[in-house]
C-alpha cells in the first residue's frame, strides 16, 4: 500500500476479541466493537497519507459453540472490510476446529500467521511462518517482517490432534537470523503472556516491536520496553486499539510514538459494520440457536410456571413488578434486534437454559422478562405447598448471576434493590387455583 511519498508507517493492532462483536448495551459508557474499530481505522486510511498495516493478534472467539463459529466468520469479514493484512492464530482460533479454519484460509484475503505451529489435518489450511510487507518512500524501499508465535502454556486442557506446536524461542532463532538481513523492521505477534513476551524480547533484541496479550485489562498502562524493543497490547474483548507510528527516513525506520485508544462513544458507528451486525443477528435467528441451546434439569422435579400464575395470588407485587425494568427487560432486546441471541436472552427472560424455562417467544411467551422465578426459583412446588416458607428466599448472590462485572459494573445491591423492592400485600387464597 503506497500513497505517493508517505513519511510515516502506522502499524495498527487489535486482538483477543473473544467473541465481542459490539457493546451489549447493558450500561452506559461501554467501549469496543467492530463498528467503532472500522470507523477508527477507516478514518486513518482515508485522511492521512500514511502506509497503514492493521494486524490481528488472535483469539477472535471464546469457545467452539456454533454461535462462536458464526462470530468468527463475521469478525473475519469485518477485518477484511477494514483492511487487515494478517491474523495471528490464537489457541481459541485453533480450538474452533479445522473445518472453519480451512474455509477461512481459502475464501479470505487475510492470511493466517504462526511461526511455531504446524497443522496436519487433511483439509487444506494455509498458515504462514512469516509475512513480508514492503513500503516505499520516494526512492527508498522498506521491508517489514511479521512473525507470530503461540505459547504452549495456553493449551491448558489439551492440544488438538491436528496441531503440533514447537518451542517459540527455538523456532524464532533461525527465522530472525534470516530476516534481520532481509528486513528493516521485525514485528512479532506474540500470543502469550506479557511475562513470556518480555523473555522473548530479552532473547531477541533484533525484534523492534512485540504485540502481546492474554489477561491484560489496562493496555494503556501496560507498555514496556526491553532495550529498544517495545512490548504493547490492545487488551482483550476488542475494547481498545493500538497504533505504533514510524518515520520513514532515507536509510531507516524510526519509531515515533505508541498510543492505545479506547473505542468509546466518541467514535461513530460504521454503517457497513452496523449492517454486518444485523446480518449476524439474522443468522442467529434463522438457525434458531435459542432452541438448540442445551437445557439443564432442575432439582426435585421442579418446573417454571410463569409470571402470570404468580400474579394470581401476588397481585399487588405483580402489578408493581410489571412497571419495573425487570418487567420490561425482554422488550429492551426486541428494540435492538437481539431477542434471538442466546447470550442476551439468558438475563432477559425466566429460566433460559433449563428444562421448562424460556425457549423462544412462540413457545414460552409466559416466561419473557426477568420474572418472579428468575429471582425466587422455579415455582411449581410452591403452588402445591404454599405453606412452605422456605420458598423464594434470595440474597445478593442471586442478583449477581446477571448483574456481574461485565454487564453491570456499577451494581450496588442496596441501591438497585430500591428499584424493585416489593410492596406490602395481602396474599389471596391459592386453594381455588390448585383445586
HELIX and SHEET records of a PDB file:
HELIX    1   1 UNK A   34  UNK A   47  1                                  14    
HELIX    2   2 UNK A   66  UNK A   82  1                                  17    
HELIX    3   3 UNK A   91  UNK A   95  1                                   5    
HELIX    4   4 UNK A   98  UNK A  107  1                                  10    
HELIX    5   5 UNK A  152  UNK A  154  5                                   3    
HELIX    6   6 UNK A  168  UNK A  179  1                                  12    
HELIX    7   7 UNK A  194  UNK A  203  1                                  10    
HELIX    8   8 UNK A  219  UNK A  221  5                                   3    
HELIX    9   9 UNK A  271  UNK A  286  1                                  16    
HELIX   10  10 UNK A  289  UNK A  292  1                                   4    
HELIX   11  11 UNK A  299  UNK A  301  5                                   3    
HELIX   12  12 UNK A  307  UNK A  313  1                                   7    
HELIX   13  13 UNK A  315  UNK A  321  1                                   7    
HELIX   14  14 UNK A  326  UNK A  328  5                                   3    
HELIX   15  15 UNK A  329  UNK A  336  1                                   8    
HELIX   16  16 UNK A  342  UNK A  345  1                                   4    
HELIX   17  17 UNK A  365  UNK A  367  5                                   3    
HELIX   18  18 UNK A  372  UNK A  376  1                                   5    
HELIX   19  19 UNK A  380  UNK A  384  1                                   5    
HELIX   20  20 UNK A  396  UNK A  399  1                                   4    
HELIX   21  21 UNK A  413  UNK A  420  1                                   8    
HELIX   22  22 UNK A  431  UNK A  434  1                                   4    
SHEET    1   A 7 UNK A 127  UNK A 128  0                                        
SHEET    2   A 7 UNK A 111  UNK A 113  1                                        
SHEET    3   A 7 UNK A  84  UNK A  88  1                                        
SHEET    4   A 7 UNK A  51  UNK A  56  1                                        
SHEET    5   A 7 UNK A   8  UNK A  14  1                                        
SHEET    6   A 7 UNK A 240  UNK A 248 -1                                        
SHEET    7   A 7 UNK A 253  UNK A 262 -1                                        
SHEET    1   B 2 UNK A 117  UNK A 119  0                                        
SHEET    2   B 2 UNK A 163  UNK A 165 -1                                        
SHEET    1   C 6 UNK A 130  UNK A 137  0                                        
SHEET    2   C 6 UNK A 140  UNK A 150 -1                                        
SHEET    3   C 6 UNK A 185  UNK A 191  1                                        
SHEET    4   C 6 UNK A 209  UNK A 212  1                                        
SHEET    5   C 6 UNK A 229  UNK A 233  1                                        
SHEET    6   C 6 UNK A 224  UNK A 226 -1                                        
END                                                                             
